[in-house]
Amino acid sequence: MERALSLFVPTPIPLFLSPPLEAVRSSWGQNQRDRSSSSMGMGLRGKMQSGSCYLLLATVSLSALAQFVPPYTEDCRRGTYPPSGPTFKGIVPWYKINLDLAPRLRWKQLINDKKVEITEVTQVYAGAFESLDLGEVMLFNIFYEVFTVCTSLVAEDNAGRLYHARNLDFGLFLGWDVKNESWKIPEYLRPLTVNLNFQRNNKTVFKSTNFAGYVGMLTGMRPGTFTLTMNERFSIDGGYIGIIEWILGKRDGIWMSFLTRSVLENATSYTQAKDQLAKTKMLAPAYYILGGNQSGEGCVITRSRTAALDIWELDIKHGIWYVLETNYDHWKDPLFLDNRRIPAMKCMNQTTQANISVETIYDVLTTKPVLNKLTTYTTLMEISEGTFESYLRDCPNPCMPW
C-alpha cells in the first residue's frame, strides 16, 4: 500500500492535496497489526481494507486535480527560446553513425563513450523486473515499447512551412527518487541522450534523437523528405501482450520503434512513409506523428497492433493547421489523471498559425504540465530549413510528476 501510494503522490504534490505520508504509513501499519490479531473480526478487517481503498482513491483523485491548480499548471510560456534557465539541462551532443560499417563497428565510439551510463541504466531496469530471463541489452530496448509517454505535434504556418516537435517523457512508475524529488529513470537517461547522424557514402540518410545503446528510433528526420515521432498508445491489447507473444516465439510483428527506424532509413517520400506506418503489423499499439515537406502533409496515425484505426490529417482549408498527440486517441477524452492535451492545445491556439515557429513551439513544450517530471528531452524540427535541435529538459518543483 505504501509503495502504491508513493507512485501516485510523489513529493511535488502539495500536502494540502494529499494525506501526509506518515499518516498513510501509520494507517497501513495499524492495518497490518489488525490483520495479524486473532481477536479482530472479519467485519472490522473488511472496514479497514475498505478504508484503505477509499484513501487511495481520494489520494489519486486529489492528485488529478493538482494538474489544473497553479503552480502545477501555468499561463502559456513566452520567450523561453533560446533555451536557458532551470528547465534547460544542456544541448544534446551529436554522433555520426556510418551505415557502411558492420553494426558492431558503427556503434563503437558511441558505446565506448557511454558504456558507464549504459551499465547504470540497464541495472536499474533489471532491478525493476528481476524475474525476466532476458539479456540486459534486450531489456534496455524492450522498456521503450511500454513506458514512453510523450507530447508530439506537427504544425503549418501561414507560409506553408511545416514544424514538428516533441517532448519525450519516459520512466513512469519505474521508481521515485525521494532525495532529488524526481523519477529515477529520466535522471539516468539524460546523460545517454544523443543526436545521431546516420550516413551512407558520407551523405546523411536520416537523423535521430536517441538514447545510447537503444537501436530503435522514437524521433527522427529524413532531411528534405519527412519528420517522424512515435508516442505510446495505451490500450488493453497493449505492448505487454505483443512482447509476451514475441518471447514465446510468435514473431510476425515488428517492434514499433524498429518500424520507425526502418521507415526513416528506407522510405523515400511522405506518402510511402505514411503507408508503411499505417499497414505494417506491430508488437504494440502506437501513435505515429508524421510531417512531410509540402503544405498539408502532417498527420497522426493511430495504430492497433494490426492496422491503422484512424489517420488525423492537417486540413488548412478547414482550419486544422496543427495536429497534436499525447497518449490518448484524439477523438476521446484523455485520462483524468494525465491531461497534457488541453494545456498544449490552449497554448497552440493562443500562439496562432500566424506566429507559429520553432521559438513559439518551444514555449508550448516548456509550459507545465506539458513539461513535467518525466520530460527527458525536447526536439524541434523544421523540414524546409533542415532544422533539427534537441535539448535536455528538467521541470523543477513545483511540477506535476507526469
VOSEVO-895024 format. One record per atom (N, C-alpha, C): z, y, x. Coordinates in steps of 0.2 Angstrom, whole numbers, padded with zeros to 4 digits, always signed. Each point is the difference from the previous one (the first is absolute). Example, Ala and Ser with C-alpha at 12.3 -4.5 7.8 and 13.67 -1.06 7.14 Angstrom:
REM VOSEVO-895024
+0039-0028+0066+0000+0006-0004+0000+0006+0004-0004+0005-0002+0001+0006+0004+0003+0005-0004
END
This chain:
REM VOSEVO-895024
+0000-0006+0004+0000+0006-0004+0000+0006+0004+0004+0000+0005+0001+0006+0005-0007+0001+0003-0003-0005+0002-0007+0001+0004-0005+0002-0005+0000-0002-0006-0005+0002-0005+0001+0007-0002+0006+0002+0000+0001+0007-0002-0002+0005+0006+0001-0002+0006-0001+0004+0006-0008+0001+0000-0004-0005-0003-0007+0001+0000-0002+0005-0004+0003+0001-0006-0002+0005-0005+0004+0007+0001+0005+0000+0004+0004+0006+0001+0001+0001+0007-0005+0001+0004+0001+0002+0007+0003+0007+0001+0002+0002+0006+0004+0006+0001-0003+0006-0003-0006+0001+0000-0003+0007-0003+0002+0001-0007+0001-0005-0004+0002+0002-0007+0006+0003-0001+0001+0006-0003+0006+0003+0000+0006-0004-0004+0006+0002+0002+0006-0004-0003+0000+0001-0007-0002+0006-0003+0001+0001-0007-0005-0003-0004-0005-0003+0004-0005-0004-0004+0001-0008+0001+0005-0002+0003+0002-0007+0001+0007-0001+0001+0002-0007-0002+0007-0001+0001+0002+0000+0008+0006+0002+0002+0001-0001+0007+0000-0007+0002-0003-0001+0006+0000-0007+0003+0006-0003+0001+0006+0003+0001+0006-0003+0001+0002-0003-0007-0001+0004-0005+0002-0002-0007-0004-0006-0001-0007+0000+0001-0004-0006-0001+0003-0006+0004+0002+0001+0006+0003-0006+0004+0006-0002-0003+0004+0005-0002+0007-0002-0003-0001-0004-0006-0005+0002-0004-0002-0004-0007-0002-0007+0002-0005+0000+0005-0002-0007+0002+0005-0004+0003+0004+0003+0004+0006-0004+0003+0004-0003-0006+0002+0004-0005+0004-0002-0005-0003-0005-0004-0007+0001-0001-0004-0005-0004+0001-0007+0004-0001+0000+0006+0000-0006+0004+0007-0003-0001+0006+0004+0001+0006-0003-0001+0001-0003-0007-0003+0003-0005+0001-0002-0007-0004-0007-0001-0005+0000+0004-0004-0007-0001+0004-0005+0003+0004+0001+0005+0003-0006+0004+0007-0001-0004+0002+0004-0004+0007-0001-0003-0001-0005-0006+0004-0005+0001+0000-0006-0006+0002+0003-0006+0004+0005+0000+0003+0003-0006-0004+0004-0004-0006+0002+0003-0004+0004-0004-0005-0004-0005+0000+0002-0006-0004-0003-0005-0008+0002+0001-0004-0004-0003-0007+0001+0000-0002+0006-0003+0004+0002-0006-0002+0006-0003+0001+0006+0004+0005+0001+0004+0001+0005+0004-0004+0001+0006-0002-0006+0003-0005-0001+0005-0007+0003-0002-0001-0002-0006-0007+0002-0003+0000+0008-0001+0006+0003-0002+0000+0007+0000-0001+0003+0007+0004-0003+0005-0001+0003+0006-0007+0000+0003-0004-0006-0002-0007+0000+0003-0004+0005-0004+0001+0001-0007-0003+0004-0004+0001+0007+0003+0006+0002+0002+0002+0006+0003-0004+0002+0006-0001-0005+0004-0003+0001+0006-0008+0001-0001-0003-0004-0005-0007+0001-0002-0001+0007-0002+0005+0003-0005-0001+0007-0002+0001+0005+0005+0004-0002+0005+0001+0005+0006-0006+0000+0004-0004-0005+0001-0006+0000+0004-0005+0003-0004-0001-0001-0007-0005+0003-0004+0001+0008+0000+0007+0002+0000+0001+0007+0000-0002+0003+0006+0002-0003+0006-0002+0002+0006-0007+0001+0001-0004-0005-0002-0007+0000+0001-0003+0006-0004+0002+0001-0006-0002+0005-0005+0001+0007+0003+0006+0001+0002+0002+0006+0003-0004+0002+0007-0002-0005+0003-0004+0001+0006-0007+0002-0002-0002-0003-0005-0007+0002-0003+0000+0007-0001+0005+0003-0003+0000+0007-0002+0000+0004+0006+0003-0002+0005+0000+0004+0006-0007+0003+0002-0005-0004-0001-0007+0002+0003-0002+0006-0004+0003+0002-0006-0002+0006-0003+0005+0006+0000+0005-0001+0005+0005+0005+0000+0000+0003+0007-0001+0007+0001+0000+0003+0007+0007-0002+0003+0000-0001+0006-0005+0001+0005-0004-0006+0002+0000-0006-0005-0003-0006+0001-0008+0001-0002-0001+0005-0004-0007+0002-0001+0000+0008+0001-0006+0003+0001+0000+0007+0002-0007+0003-0003+0000+0006+0001-0006+0004-0002-0005-0002+0005-0007+0000-0002-0005-0002+0005+0000+0004+0006+0000-0004+0006+0000+0003+0007-0006+0005+0001+0001+0005+0004-0006+0004+0002+0001+0001+0008-0005+0001+0003+0000+0002+0007+0003-0005+0005+0000-0007-0001+0003-0005+0004-0005-0002+0006-0006+0002-0001-0005-0002+0005-0002+0006+0004-0001+0000+0007+0001-0007+0004+0007-0002+0000+0001-0007+0000+0006-0003+0000+0006+0002+0005+0006+0002-0003+0005+0002+0004+0007-0001-0004+0005+0001+0004+0006+0000-0004+0003-0007-0001+0005-0001-0004+0004-0007+0000-0004-0005-0003-0005+0001-0004-0004-0005-0003-0005-0003+0004-0001+0003+0006-0005-0002+0005+0003-0003+0006-0002-0006+0001+0003-0004+0006-0005-0001+0006-0006+0003-0001-0004-0001+0006-0007-0002-0002-0005+0001+0005-0007-0001-0001-0001-0008+0002-0004-0003-0004-0001-0007+0001-0005-0001+0006+0001-0004+0005-0004-0001+0006-0006-0004-0002-0005+0001+0005-0007-0003-0001-0001-0006+0005-0003-0005-0002-0002-0006+0004-0007-0002-0001-0004-0002+0005-0007-0002-0002+0001-0008+0000-0004-0003-0005+0000-0007+0000-0007-0002+0001-0002-0004+0005-0007-0001+0002-0002-0007-0004-0004+0001-0005-0002-0006-0004-0004-0005+0004-0003+0002+0006-0004-0004+0004+0004-0005+0004+0006+0001+0000+0005-0004+0004+0002-0006-0004+0003-0005+0003+0003-0006-0004+0006+0003-0003+0002-0002-0006+0006+0002-0003+0007+0001+0004+0001-0005+0004+0006+0000+0004-0001+0005+0006-0006+0003+0001+0000+0005+0005+0000+0007-0003-0003+0000-0006-0001+0007-0002+0006+0003-0002+0005-0004-0002+0007+0003-0002+0005+0000+0006-0002-0001+0006+0004-0001+0006+0004+0006+0001-0003+0006+0001+0004+0006+0002+0005+0002-0005-0002+0000-0006+0004+0002-0006+0006-0005+0000-0001-0006+0000+0006-0005+0000+0004+0001+0006-0002+0001+0006+0004+0001+0006+0004+0006-0001-0003+0006-0003+0004+0006-0001+0005-0001-0005-0001-0004-0005+0005+0000-0006+0003-0007+0000+0001-0004+0005+0002-0007-0001+0008+0001-0002+0004+0004+0003+0007+0001-0001+0001+0001-0008-0004+0005-0002+0001+0002-0007-0002-0005-0005-0006-0004+0002-0002-0005-0004+0005-0006-0001+0003-0001+0006+0006-0006+0000+0005+0002-0004+0002+0007+0000+0006+0002-0004-0001+0000-0008-0006+0002-0002-0002+0000-0007-0001-0007-0003-0003-0005+0004-0001-0007-0002+0007-0003-0001+0005+0001+0005+0006-0002-0001+0004+0002-0006-0001+0006-0002+0003+0003-0007-0003-0004-0005-0007-0001+0000-0003-0004-0006+0002-0007+0000+0001-0003+0006+0002-0007+0000+0007-0001-0003+0004+0005+0001+0007+0000-0002+0000+0001-0008-0005+0003-0003+0000+0001-0007-0001-0007-0004-0004-0004+0004-0002-0006-0003+0000-0006+0005+0006-0002+0001+0001-0004+0006-0002-0007-0002-0001-0002-0006-0002-0007-0002-0008-0001+0001-0003+0006+0000-0008-0001+0001-0002-0003+0007-0003-0006-0001-0002-0003+0006-0007+0003+0002+0000+0006+0003-0007+0003+0001+0001+0003+0007-0005+0001+0004+0000+0004+0006+0001+0007-0001+0004+0003+0005+0002+0007-0001-0006+0005-0001-0006-0001+0003-0006+0004-0001-0003-0001-0007+0000-0006-0002-0002-0001-0007+0004+0003-0005+0007-0001+0001+0005+0004-0005-0001+0007+0000-0001+0003+0006-0001+0007+0001-0006+0003-0004-0006-0004+0000-0005+0001-0004+0000-0001-0008+0004-0005-0002+0001-0002-0007+0004+0006-0003+0005+0003+0003+0004+0005-0003-0004+0006-0003-0005+0002+0003-0004+0005-0003-0004-0001-0006+0000-0007-0002-0003-0002-0006+0004+0001-0006+0007+0001+0001+0004+0000-0006+0006+0005+0000+0000+0005+0006+0005+0005+0000-0003+0007+0001-0006+0001-0002-0003+0006+0001+0000+0004-0006+0004+0006+0000-0001+0005-0006-0002+0007+0003-0005+0002-0004-0004+0006+0003-0002+0005-0005-0003+0006+0002-0003+0004-0004-0007+0002+0004-0006-0001-0004-0006+0001+0003-0004+0004-0005-0005+0005+0003-0004+0004-0005-0007+0001+0003-0004+0001-0004-0007+0003+0002-0001+0006-0004-0003+0005+0003-0001+0006-0004-0006+0004+0003-0004+0003-0005-0006+0004+0002+0001+0007-0001-0002+0004+0004+0001+0008-0001-0006+0002-0003+0000+0007-0001-0006+0003-0004-0006+0000+0004+0000-0001+0006-0006-0001+0004-0003-0007+0001+0004-0005-0003-0002-0007+0000+0002-0004+0006+0005+0004+0004+0003-0004+0006+0005-0005-0003+0001-0006+0003+0004-0005-0002+0006-0001+0005+0006+0000-0003+0006-0001+0004+0004-0006-0002+0003-0003+0005+0003-0007-0002+0007+0000+0004+0005-0001-0003+0007+0000+0004+0004-0005-0003+0006-0001+0004+0005-0005-0003+0006+0001+0004+0006-0001-0004+0006-0002+0003+0001-0007+0000+0002-0003+0006+0001-0007+0001+0008-0001-0001+0002-0003-0005+0007-0001-0001+0001-0008+0001+0005-0002+0004+0001-0007+0001+0007-0002+0002+0002-0006-0002+0006-0002+0001+0005-0001-0005-0002+0001-0007+0005+0000-0005+0004-0006-0001+0006+0001+0000+0005-0006-0001+0001-0004+0006-0002+0002+0006+0000-0004+0006+0006+0002+0005+0005+0003-0003+0006+0002+0004+0001+0007+0000+0006+0003-0001+0002+0007+0000+0004+0001+0006-0002+0005+0004+0004+0002+0006+0005+0005-0002+0006-0002-0001+0006+0005-0003+0001+0005+0005+0000-0001+0007+0001+0005+0005-0005+0006-0001-0007-0002+0000-0005+0005+0000-0002+0002-0007+0003-0003-0005-0002+0001-0007-0007+0000-0001-0003-0006+0002-0007-0001-0001-0002-0008-0001-0006-0002-0002-0002-0007+0000-0001-0002+0008+0002-0006+0001-0001-0002+0007-0007-0001+0002-0004-0003-0004-0007-0001+0002-0004+0006+0002+0000+0005-0004-0004+0006+0003+0002+0003+0007+0007-0001+0001+0002+0002+0007-0003-0004+0005-0001-0006-0001-0004-0004+0005-0007+0001+0000-0003+0002-0006-0007+0000+0000-0003+0006+0003+0004+0006-0001-0003+0006+0003-0002+0000+0007+0004-0003+0005-0003-0001+0007-0006-0005+0001-0001-0004-0006-0006-0004+0001-0006+0002-0003+0001+0006-0004-0006+0003-0003-0005+0003+0005-0007-0002-0001-0005+0002+0005-0006+0001-0004-0004+0005+0003-0007+0001-0003-0005-0005+0005-0004-0003-0003-0005-0005+0003-0007+0002-0001-0004+0001+0006-0007+0001+0000-0004-0006+0001-0002-0004-0005-0004-0006+0002-0007+0002+0002-0002-0003+0006-0006+0002+0002-0004-0006+0002-0007+0000-0001-0005-0005+0002-0005+0004+0004-0002-0003+0006-0005+0004+0004+0002+0007+0001+0006+0001+0001+0003+0007+0002-0001+0005-0006-0001-0003-0006-0001+0005-0006+0005-0002-0005+0003+0005-0004+0005-0002-0005-0003-0003-0006+0003-0006-0002-0002-0003-0006+0005+0002-0005+0006+0000+0001+0005+0003-0005+0006+0002+0003+0004+0004-0003+0007+0002+0002+0005-0002-0005+0006-0001+0003+0006-0002-0004+0006+0002+0002+0005+0001-0005+0007+0001+0002+0003-0006-0001+0004-0003+0005+0003-0007-0001+0006+0000+0004+0003-0006+0000+0006-0002+0003-0002-0005+0006+0002+0002+0006-0001-0005+0006+0002-0007-0002-0004-0005+0001+0001-0007-0001-0002-0002-0007-0002+0005-0004-0003-0002-0007-0007+0000+0000-0003-0005-0002-0008-0001+0001-0003+0002-0007+0003+0001-0005-0003+0002-0006-0001+0008+0000-0002+0002-0005-0001+0008-0001+0002+0002-0007+0004+0006+0001+0002+0003-0007-0003+0007-0001-0002+0003+0006-0003+0007-0001-0006+0000+0005-0006+0003-0002-0005+0000+0005-0006+0004-0002-0004+0002+0004-0007+0003-0001-0005-0003+0004-0006+0000-0003-0006-0002+0003-0004+0007+0000+0000+0003+0006-0002+0007+0001-0007+0001-0003+0000+0005-0004-0006+0002-0004-0002-0004-0006+0004-0005-0001-0002-0005-0005+0005+0000-0006+0006-0002+0002+0005-0001-0006+0007+0000+0004+0005+0002-0005+0007-0001+0002+0004-0005-0005+0005-0003+0003+0003-0005-0004+0007-0001+0001+0004+0000-0005+0007-0002+0001+0002-0006-0005+0005-0003+0001+0003-0005-0004+0007+0001-0002+0001-0001-0007+0007+0000-0002+0002-0006-0003+0006-0002+0000+0003-0006-0003+0000+0001-0008-0002-0005-0004+0000+0000-0007+0006-0005-0002+0005+0002-0004+0005-0004-0002-0003-0004-0006+0001-0007+0000-0003-0004-0005+0004-0007+0000+0001-0002-0006+0003-0007-0001-0004-0005+0004-0007+0000+0000-0004-0004+0004-0001+0003+0007+0006+0001+0004+0000+0004+0005-0002-0003+0007+0002+0003+0005-0002-0002+0007+0004-0006+0002+0006-0001-0002+0004-0006+0001-0003-0006-0002-0003+0000-0006-0004-0006-0002-0006-0002+0005-0004+0005+0001-0005-0001+0005+0002-0002+0007+0005+0002+0002+0003-0002+0007+0002-0007+0000+0004-0002-0006+0002-0007+0000-0006-0004-0001-0005+0002-0004-0006-0005+0000-0003+0000+0007-0001+0005+0003-0003+0000+0007+0004-0005+0005+0007+0001+0000+0004-0005+0004-0001-0007-0002-0001-0001-0007-0001-0007-0002-0007-0003+0001-0005+0005+0003-0006-0003+0001-0006+0003-0004+0002+0003-0006-0006+0003-0004-0002+0007+0003-0005+0000+0004-0002+0006+0003-0007+0003-0001-0001+0000-0007-0007+0003-0002+0001+0007-0001+0005+0003+0001+0001+0008-0001+0001+0003+0007-0001+0006+0000+0001+0004+0007+0006+0004-0001+0003+0001+0006+0006+0005+0000-0003+0007-0001+0004+0003-0005-0003+0007-0002-0001+0005+0006+0004+0000+0005-0001+0004+0005-0006-0002+0005-0001-0006+0000-0006-0003+0004-0006+0002-0004+0000+0000-0006-0006+0002-0004-0001+0008+0002+0005+0004+0000-0001+0007+0002-0003+0000+0007+0002-0004+0005-0003+0000+0006-0007-0002+0000-0002-0005-0004-0006-0003+0000-0005+0005-0003+0002+0004-0005-0004+0005-0003-0002+0006+0005+0006+0002+0003-0001+0005+0005-0005-0002+0006+0001-0006+0002-0005-0002+0005-0007-0001-0002-0001-0003-0006-0006-0002-0001-0004+0003-0006+0003+0003-0005-0004+0004-0005-0003+0006+0003-0006+0001-0002-0004+0006+0003-0001+0005-0006+0003+0000-0005-0001+0005-0005+0006+0000-0005+0001+0006-0004+0006+0000-0005-0002-0005-0005-0006-0001-0002-0001-0005-0006+0001-0007+0003-0002-0001+0006+0002-0007+0002+0007-0001+0001+0004+0005+0002+0007-0001+0001+0003-0001-0007-0002+0004-0005+0003-0001-0006-0001-0007-0003-0006-0002+0001-0002-0007-0003+0004-0005+0003+0001+0000+0007+0004-0005+0003+0008+0000-0002+0002+0006+0000+0007+0001-0002+0002-0002-0007-0005+0000-0004+0000-0001-0008+0000-0008-0001-0004-0003+0004-0002-0007-0002+0003-0006+0005+0003+0002+0006+0002-0005+0004+0007-0003-0002+0001-0006+0000+0006-0004-0002+0005+0002+0005+0006+0001-0002+0006+0002+0004+0006-0004-0001+0004+0000+0005+0007-0003-0001+0005+0004-0004-0001+0007+0000+0005+0004-0004-0004+0005-0004+0003+0002-0005-0003+0006-0004+0001+0007+0004-0004+0004-0001+0000+0007+0004-0004+0005-0003+0001+0006+0002-0004+0006-0001-0004+0002+0006-0007+0000-0001-0004+0003+0006-0002+0007-0002+0002+0005+0004-0002+0007-0001-0006+0001+0005-0006+0002-0003-0006+0000+0004-0003+0007-0001-0002+0003+0005-0004+0007+0000-0006-0001+0004-0005+0003-0003-0007+0000+0003-0002+0006+0004-0006+0001+0001-0003+0006+0003-0004+0005-0004+0000-0002-0007-0004+0004-0004+0004+0003-0006-0002+0005-0003+0004+0003-0006+0001-0006-0005+0006-0001-0003+0001-0005-0005+0002-0007+0003+0000-0001+0006+0001-0006+0003+0008-0001+0002+0003-0002-0005+0008-0001+0001+0002-0004-0005+0004-0005+0001+0003-0004-0005+0006-0004+0002+0004-0002-0006+0005-0005+0001-0002-0007-0003+0000-0005+0004-0002-0007-0002+0007-0003-0001+0001-0002-0007+0006-0004-0001-0002-0007+0000+0004-0004+0004-0002-0007+0001+0005-0005-0002-0002-0005-0003+0004-0006-0001-0002-0004+0006+0003-0006+0001-0002-0004+0006-0007-0003-0001-0003+0000-0006-0007-0003-0001-0005+0005-0001+0002+0006-0003-0006+0005-0003+0003+0007+0000-0005+0004-0001+0002+0007-0001+0002+0001-0008+0005+0003-0001+0002+0001-0007-0002+0007-0002-0001+0004+0004-0002+0007-0002-0002+0004+0007-0005+0004-0001-0002+0005+0005+0000+0007-0003+0005+0004+0003+0001+0007-0003-0004+0004+0005-0005+0004-0002-0004+0004+0004+0000+0007-0001-0001+0004+0006-0001+0007-0001-0005+0002-0005+0001+0005-0004-0005+0002-0005+0000+0007-0001-0003+0004+0005+0000+0007+0001-0002+0004-0007-0005-0003-0003-0002+0003-0006+0005+0000-0006+0004-0005+0000+0006+0000-0005+0007+0002+0003+0000+0003+0006+0006+0003+0002+0004-0004+0004-0002-0006+0002+0004-0005+0004-0003+0001+0007+0004+0005+0004-0002+0002+0006+0004-0004+0006+0005-0004-0003+0004-0004+0005+0002-0006-0004+0001-0005+0004+0004-0007-0002+0006-0001+0004+0005-0002-0003+0006+0000+0004+0004-0007-0002+0002-0004+0005+0003-0006-0002+0006-0001+0004+0006-0003-0003+0006-0002+0003+0000-0007+0000+0004-0003-0004+0000-0008+0000+0000-0003-0007-0003+0004-0005+0000-0002-0007-0006+0002-0003-0003-0004-0005-0006+0001-0003+0000+0007-0003-0006+0003+0001+0000+0007-0001+0000+0001-0008-0002-0005-0004+0000+0001-0007+0007-0002-0003+0005-0002+0004+0007-0001-0002+0005+0005+0003+0006+0000-0003+0005+0004+0003+0003-0003+0006+0001+0004+0005+0003-0004+0006+0008-0002-0002+0002-0004+0004+0007-0003+0000+0005+0006+0000+0005+0000-0005+0004+0006-0001+0004+0001+0007+0001-0005+0004+0004+0001+0006-0004+0003+0005-0007+0001+0000-0004+0001+0005-0006+0005-0002+0001+0006-0002-0005+0004-0003-0003+0005+0005-0004-0002+0005-0003+0005+0005-0006+0003-0003-0003-0004-0005-0006+0002-0003+0000+0007-0003+0005+0002-0004+0000+0006-0004+0001+0006+0005+0005-0001+0005+0001+0006+0004-0007+0001+0004-0003-0005+0003-0006+0001+0004-0006+0003-0004-0001-0002-0007-0005+0003-0004+0002+0007-0002+0006+0001-0001+0002+0007-0001-0002+0005+0006+0001-0003+0006-0002+0005+0006-0007+0000+0001-0004-0005-0002-0007+0000+0001-0003+0005-0005+0003+0000-0007-0003+0004-0005+0002+0007+0002+0006+0002+0003+0002+0007+0002-0005+0002+0005-0002-0004+0005-0004+0001+0005-0007+0003-0002-0003-0004-0005-0006+0001-0003-0006-0002+0005-0005-0002-0003-0006-0002+0003-0003+0005+0005+0001+0007-0002-0003+0005+0004+0004+0001+0007+0006-0003+0000+0005+0001+0006+0001-0006+0004-0003-0006-0002+0002-0006+0003-0003+0000+0007+0004-0003+0005-0002+0000+0007+0004-0005+0003-0001-0001+0006+0005-0004+0004+0007+0003+0000+0000+0006+0001+0006+0004+0000+0004-0001-0006-0003+0001-0006+0004+0000-0006+0001-0007-0002-0004-0005+0002+0002-0007-0002+0006-0002+0004+0001+0002+0006+0006-0001+0004+0006+0003-0003-0001+0005-0003+0006+0003-0004+0002-0004-0006-0005-0003-0003+0001-0005-0006+0004-0006+0002-0002-0003+0006+0003-0006+0003+0007+0002+0003+0001+0006+0001+0007+0002+0003+0005+0002-0005-0002+0000-0007+0005+0002-0005+0004-0006-0002+0006+0000-0001+0004-0005-0002-0001-0001-0008+0000-0006-0003+0001-0006+0004-0006-0004+0002-0006+0004+0000-0006-0003+0003+0002-0002+0007+0003+0004+0004+0003-0001+0006+0007-0003-0001+0002-0006+0003+0006-0003-0002+0003-0004+0006+0005-0003+0000+0003-0004+0006-0004-0006+0002-0005-0002-0004-0004-0005+0003-0006+0002+0003-0002+0007+0000-0006+0002+0003+0000+0000+0007-0005-0004+0003+0000-0001+0007-0006+0004+0003-0005+0001-0003-0005+0005+0003-0005+0003-0006-0003+0005+0002-0005+0003-0005-0007+0001+0004-0005-0002-0003-0007+0000+0002-0004+0005-0004-0004+0004+0003-0004+0005-0003-0007-0002+0003-0005+0000-0005-0007-0002+0002-0005+0005-0004-0005+0002+0003-0005+0004-0003-0007-0002+0003-0004-0003-0004-0006-0004+0002-0005+0004+0003-0002+0006-0002-0005+0004+0002+0001+0002+0007+0006+0002+0002+0002+0003+0006+0002-0006+0005+0002-0006-0003+0002-0005+0004+0008+0001+0002+0003+0004-0004+0007+0001+0001+0004-0007-0001+0004-0001+0005+0005-0006-0001+0006+0001+0004+0005+0002-0004+0007+0003+0003+0005-0005-0003+0005-0002+0004+0006-0003-0002+0006+0002+0003+0005+0001-0004+0007+0003+0002+0006-0005-0002+0004-0001+0005+0006-0003-0002+0005+0004-0004+0003-0003-0005+0004+0004-0005+0007-0002+0000+0004+0004-0003+0007-0001-0002+0002+0004-0006+0005-0002-0003+0002+0004-0006+0008+0000+0000+0002+0006+0004+0007+0001+0001+0004+0001-0007+0006-0002+0000+0005+0001-0006+0000+0007-0002+0000+0001-0007+0000-0005-0005-0007-0002-0002-0001-0006-0001-0007-0003-0001+0001-0007-0003-0005-0001-0005+0000-0006-0004-0001-0006+0005+0003-0006-0001-0001-0006+0004-0007-0003-0001-0004+0002-0005-0006-0003-0001-0004+0005-0004
END
